[in-house]
Amino acid sequence: MQCLENASLKARNTFGMDVKADRLWILCSREEEEEFLRSPWAKQPFFILGSGANVLFTKDFHGSVVHLETQGIRMGAARDGRVRVEVAAGECWDDFVRFCVDKGLYGVENLALIPSQVGSAVVQNIGAYGREVKDVVHAVKAWHVATAEMKVFSKEECDFAYRSSFFKTVGKGEWLIHSVEFELSTEAAYHTGYGDVAERLQAWGETSLRAVYEVISEIRREKLPDVRELGSAGSFFKNPVISLEKCQALQAAHPEFKAFPASEGRKKLSAAQLIDSLGWKGRRSGDVGVHERQALVLVNYGRATGGEVWRFAQAIQADVQRHYGILLEPEVIVL
Ligand SMILES: Cc1cc2nc3c(=O)[nH]c(=O)nc-3n(C[C@H](O)[C@H](O)[C@H](O)COP(=O)(O)OP(=O)(O)OC[C@H]3O[C@@H](n4cnc5c(N)ncnc54)[C@H](O)[C@@H]3O)c2cc1C
């Protein structure tokens, strides 16, 4: 296994924050994962960094950062229209989605182009266009950091919720995901009811796995900044989930606010709409700003520091709370 000391993380986080880690461990195989976990370095707290697409570094990281570069996609035999595929946690999420499109496997095409590793996709329960990773996860193999033993988690044990899982809550910091087993369908099943996907497919001229992948990629490219040009971490805040009573009171004063069904007795609001309603879209302070087309996306125009981005985010949080009594929770991990 490789250890880089005083390592720059600038190219390893999509905000492009110019920070360093005391030690950066690059693990390329199951053996290296185990070797690291059995070493004295694993007895001190460390941070697992995927592709850094959901992290805001506000300062140098004093300690160890672990990054997986493990690879491997193993497809089982199809049975009754289903097939299981085991994927190394270090694989690039979109490479896996494209693998599925090429092999005619249905289930992840709506999650095209999300910047993520496969392991982090499970931690975050990534979602887009009406689908979430939890819809296709069968099991997860993860190392228990304290004992270096491996456990297989069933889907139920992963305790998935909106942009969350066991690995992000109760099990946070205690598990290193090694691989994920997905269950996909070999029979056509499309989910195109979200946004303008169906409309665009019509213009495309066909509904196929590849067409869905391409259409969703196209929409994403139009809507979201390319992180190679403009640093960001996607949606900075989660959509708030509030009680039915609070939602009714808010909508009485602001009938334009959309509300979506959430768990029983609760409604989900659009954080983007709340932020936009207060005039934040396109606003900029120095090199930090809210993206001009996406009120939920904070961007680094070049030389912003993590501290500046975080202060800007807190100003938005305070404004939304003052006006609507709702505390926006960051989706991004602030370190
Ligand atoms: C332009 C852009 C668009 C985006 N669009 C979406 C979207 O549509 N939907 C969506 O849900 N998200 C979206 N995101 C957010 C981001 O893509 C996801 O949160 C993604 O899962 C982050 O993956 P990562 O590999 O970069 O993880 P990181 O940000 O590096 O890490 C995320 C978390 O996972 C943990 N982790 C990583 N690997 C492991 C492992 N092997 N074992 C245990 N823990 C691990 C980390 O410690 C951290 O807590 C977007 C981000 C950007 C920049």
The ligand as an ORCA input file, in Angstrom:
! r2SCAN-3c Opt
* xyz 0 1
  C     -21.740     18.168     -9.795
  C     -22.286     17.258     -8.740
  C     -23.523     16.673     -8.915
  C     -24.057     15.807     -7.947
  N     -25.278     15.238     -8.159
  C     -25.784     14.395     -7.232
  C     -27.057     13.755     -7.458
  O     -27.683     13.920     -8.477
  N     -27.524     12.929     -6.478
  C     -26.834     12.689     -5.332
  O     -27.322     11.905     -4.501
  N     -25.634     13.275     -5.101
  C     -25.099     14.117     -6.021
  N     -23.899     14.733     -5.783
  C     -23.187     14.468     -4.526
  C     -22.121     13.346     -4.641
  O     -21.963     12.977     -5.989
  C     -22.505     12.111     -3.833
  O     -22.687     12.430     -2.480
  C     -21.459     11.005     -3.960
  O     -21.908      9.808     -3.392
  C     -20.127     11.378     -3.345
  O     -19.235     10.334     -3.686
  P     -17.678     10.445     -3.434
  O     -17.044      9.195     -3.910
  O     -17.171     11.695     -3.996
  O     -17.649     10.453     -1.847
  P     -16.937     11.465     -0.854
  O     -17.557     12.800     -1.000
  O     -15.467     11.378     -1.012
  O     -17.358     10.813      0.529
  C     -18.710     10.773      0.926
  C     -18.850      9.996      2.224
  O     -18.660      8.604      1.981
  C     -17.663      8.079      2.873
  N     -16.999      6.985      2.145
  C     -16.451      7.038      0.906
  N     -16.003      5.818      0.540
  C     -16.273      4.973      1.574
  C     -16.050      3.581      1.806
  N     -15.453      2.783      0.905
  N     -16.441      3.057      2.993
  C     -17.053      3.835      3.926
  N     -17.273      5.154      3.773
  C     -16.905      5.719      2.604
  C     -16.772      9.267      3.176
  O     -16.038      9.070      4.368
  C     -17.804     10.364      3.283
  O     -18.409     10.317      4.556
  C     -23.335     15.558     -6.755
  C     -22.064     16.145     -6.583
  C     -21.545     16.983     -7.560
  C     -20.184     17.578     -7.370
*
